Amino acid sequence: MTHDETPTVWSSGQGDLRKKPVAAAPAKSLSAREQTIYLHRDSKGRGGKSVSLIKGLVLTEADMTVLAKQLKQACGSGGTVKDGVIEIQGDHRERIAEVLKKLGYKVKLAGG
């Protein structure tokens, strides 16, 4: 095999090159009216406990943290922000959809 056919998988300067690069947060948030948000329910890898996932947000880290706090308070539940996705503990998709619609977002329920 030639060098072109065998890609480098590890570099001392960059580490493991097989891992996908983490997308950087946008420098500027889009307005609520310009965004369509997708609400998912997921329980994989969580011991059977479901979480509501809010995907498709184009917000800065600070704005996403503020929105996550508002949604957690509205649901009376815990949650976190991971890799540009807001996770709220429990299946609160309907309540989250109401709050997001009041804020001006277009909301679509996705997944079971």
Steps between C-alpha positions, in 0.01 A plus 500: 500500500613847423496783750195654327292183555564483876378814677666615818284417802708657775732798510704626794395855418129440439425179690244250369408605146212249478287704740263748345586861570262670743301773330571840645215708635385771262637848563154654474155363581222494243171657601222271619290561188783380273536160668314171490555290810455123516388332824603137546447246776787263573585237760801324350792469738306650789382192684155513342430854621375732232629848423368771271756621247481845341699496174559740213582807707731762355592683820817607674600300807378775733161528328458122498573484874241771570238320287578168670447662840161639390390159371616317814304744718188467282516119524606484864776263400875477464698507181820599325651631177722254312651550153246761395200294619290585805402193706209525745437205732165330436255514211392865501479558126151655503584747777834586335321555166258746666783700658702511178198607294436786745862606447443507123669175387353264242477162671470150353457181704729226370554140602284279723 
